Amino acid sequence: MKDKILNALKSKTFFALAINIVIMALIIGITAFSYDSADDFYNSLYICQYHNYYNNDINYIFATITGSLQYILLNFNCFVLFQILLSCAAFSSVTFVFADKFGKHKAFIFTLVLNILFSFDHYSNILSSKTAALLLTAGFLMALNAIRNKRYSLPFWVGLAEITFGTFLCFKYFFVGLAFFIAFFIGDMIAKRKYKLPFRKFFWYFRPFVLVFVFIVLVGCGLEYYSYSVNNANAETSGLYRYSVLADKSDDNAFPNYSDYCEELNSVGINSANEYELFVDGYYDENNGLNTAALEKVADIQKRENPYDFFDNAGALFSDAWGHIINFDSYLIAFAVILAVMVVFVTVQKKRFAFFPALYFAVGFAACMYVRYAMDSSAYTMYGILLMILSFTMYSFDFGHLRKDEYSNITDKSRKTVLISVIVLVILGVASCVSYFFHVTPVEYDKKPSDLYTEVERHPENYYVLDPVTAKEYISYTDNYIHPLWGFSSDFLSNVDGFGYLHRTNQLVNRNLSTNIYEAVVDGRNVYVIDKNITFIKENYLNQYYGKKDSVIVYKDEKEFNGFTIYSVDRVK
């Protein structure tokens, strides 16, 4: 028993888990969790609080697993908790792969470099697409390591699980991981001159890559297709899925001017500039012009206004890179480290191994262009791809060809070499910490509408409907937004709704209110609107579509808290 415990403590698995758990604990201890994008807050809200698992971003299977476990882990936001745990597991897998191929000493250095560059974003800034990129990186490296060892045991299946969870969180990054997998195969074939082998021997070299590739594609695409099928199983779920896809596309581009396309917008029911302004703000009304048909029309106009152009997107990509350089953020440090590692790679390896950095750079550039186009956004395109470039470049090192004297010079463990390595890591760590804390955005607690929250909580009998623009600020200061890991209380937003697509239908029915939120606002009892913007456009819209000849619908000021006004909406004769 003692020998088994000692062997377990000496194992690569324990080494990988121990070092990454310690790093995770240190980062969590000195930072605070926050959402990198409001999208993840709404994903967690719908999955963990409302248990609505139909989502165009998150796979239905993952949403179901997360939402089901939320019933048990009430004190945590399971969507965020799983991302943290999966990130730690993925970092541990990468460390395990390095330790298995290079030994623990080099794996320790490589792990520190990767964590210094990327772990802040995974543990402090919650974003599912970044977590997906990390999981896919770890999963594909585990698969490649299994091919190298010709042993498809537990680590291989762990890697497959990580690829699966990565596709659950962001399917678009799945193809980026596949591209790096193929790039490694091509680089390995060139570096080892396998293309010169007779066909029979080359086939035995080529076969495991093909089989693993096909298996991964079948699993990843199959699970994604299952999620798509569930999301489109009936009219209700397909309507939500369709709306979510169109809303994401529209929000990622500038909205067109109404005056330039008034005839086209009139054809789908948007009959005035004021209605279009409400549509842009996020108002949704299926019975009138603010509906999915309008979203489709706007998305079509945006596509015509912003056609995909390779050179324009390439120029924008380099502009983004230049912006990171002049802002001295974590991306700049990652650029510098990747460049340094590639220089070391070309210097240490044989000349034919230089294909690896060239391939990874080419694939990374193509992947940035693809992700920018596929995600309709430039905000998070480079992060995951930089992680993949660095991780795959590190894994591609091959010290086996070096002679003993060369190897001893490179791996010299004299005090001088160790001291230089420590200094470099310390400088890198300090630079990364300074960059993180310099760019972190603190929560402005003085702007938190605490009095408004208290008022809403003190009157559960009232039903409050938020203006969509006001809702963004209202939500951003709630405790669950500021503290992502906290579990949702049973009464969180229980008497709060909005004018957007999704509504608390059960709450409306329980309060004997119309399921049409506009009718509920106008004719329901104890229903109030919270809005901190001008209201005359909303009054005009309600009078046009929900008014009566013998009365006028007006917003009446009831109370004001922290700059937010609470209105009652009444019919006045």
Stockholm file with secondary structure:
# STOCKHOLM 1.0

chainA/1-573         MKDKILNALKSKTFFALAINIVIMALIIGITAFSYDSADDFYNSLYICQYHNYYNNDINYIFATITGSLQYILLNFNCFVLFQILLSCAAFSSVTFVFADKFGKHKAFIFTLVLNILFSFDHYSNILSSKTAALLLTAGFLMALNAIRNKRYSLPFWVGLAEITFGTFLCFKYFFVGLAFFIAFFIGDMIAKRKYKLPFRKFFWYFRPFVLVFVFIVLVGCGLEYYSYSVNNANAETSGLYRYSVLADKSDDNAFPNYSDYCEELNSVGINSANEYELFVDGYYDENNGLNTAALEKVADIQKRENPYDFFDNAGALFSDAWGHIINFDSYLIAFAVILAVMVVFVTVQKKRFAFFPALYFAVGFAACMYVRYAMDSSAYTMYGILLMILSFTMYSFDFGHLRKDEYSNITDKSRKTVLISVIVLVILGVASCVSYFFHVTPVEYDKKPSDLYTEVERHPENYYVLDPVTAKEYISYTDNYIHPLWGFSSDFLSNVDGFGYLHRTNQLVNRNLSTNIYEAVVDGRNVYVIDKNITFIKENYLNQYYGKKDSVIVYKDEKEFNGFTIYSVDRVK
#=GR chainA/1-573 SS CHHHHHHHHHSHHHHHHHHHHHHHHHHHHHSCCEESSHHHHHHHIIIIISCCCCCSSSCHHHHHHHHHHHTTCTTBCHHHHHHHHHHHHHHHHHHHHHHHHHCHHHHHHHHHHHHHHHHHHHHTEECHHHHHHHHHHHHHHHHHHHHHHTCCSHHHHHHHHHHHHHHHHCTHHHHHHHHHHHHHHHHHHHHTTGGGSCHHHHHHHHHHHHHHHHHHHHHHHHHHHHHHHHHTSSHHHHHHHHHHHHHHHHHTSCCCCGGGSHHHHHTTTCCSHHHHHHHHHTCCCTTSSSSHHHHHHHHHHHHHHSCCCHHHHHHHHHHHHHHHHHHTCHHHHHHHHHHHHHHHHHHHSCGGGGHHHHHHHHHHHHHHHHHHHHHTCSTTHHHHHHHHHHHHHHHTCCCTTSCHHHHHHHTCCCHHHHHHHHHHHHHHHHHHHHHHHHHCCCCCGGGCCHHHHHHHHHCTTSEEEECHHHHHHHHHTSHHHHSTTBCCCTTTTTTEEESSSCCCHHHHHHTTCCSSHHHHHHHCTTEEEEESSCCHHHHHHHHHHHCCTTCEEEEEEEEEETTEEEEEEEEEC
#=GC SS_cons         CHHHHHHHHHSHHHHHHHHHHHHHHHHHHHSCCEESSHHHHHHHIIIIISCCCCCSSSCHHHHHHHHHHHTTCTTBCHHHHHHHHHHHHHHHHHHHHHHHHHCHHHHHHHHHHHHHHHHHHHHTEECHHHHHHHHHHHHHHHHHHHHHHTCCSHHHHHHHHHHHHHHHHCTHHHHHHHHHHHHHHHHHHHHTTGGGSCHHHHHHHHHHHHHHHHHHHHHHHHHHHHHHHHHTSSHHHHHHHHHHHHHHHHHTSCCCCGGGSHHHHHTTTCCSHHHHHHHHHTCCCTTSSSSHHHHHHHHHHHHHHSCCCHHHHHHHHHHHHHHHHHHTCHHHHHHHHHHHHHHHHHHHSCGGGGHHHHHHHHHHHHHHHHHHHHHTCSTTHHHHHHHHHHHHHHHTCCCTTSCHHHHHHHTCCCHHHHHHHHHHHHHHHHHHHHHHHHHCCCCCGGGCCHHHHHHHHHCTTSEEEECHHHHHHHHHTSHHHHSTTBCCCTTTTTTEEESSSCCCHHHHHHTTCCSSHHHHHHHCTTEEEEESSCCHHHHHHHHHHHCCTTCEEEEEEEEEETTEEEEEEEEEC
//
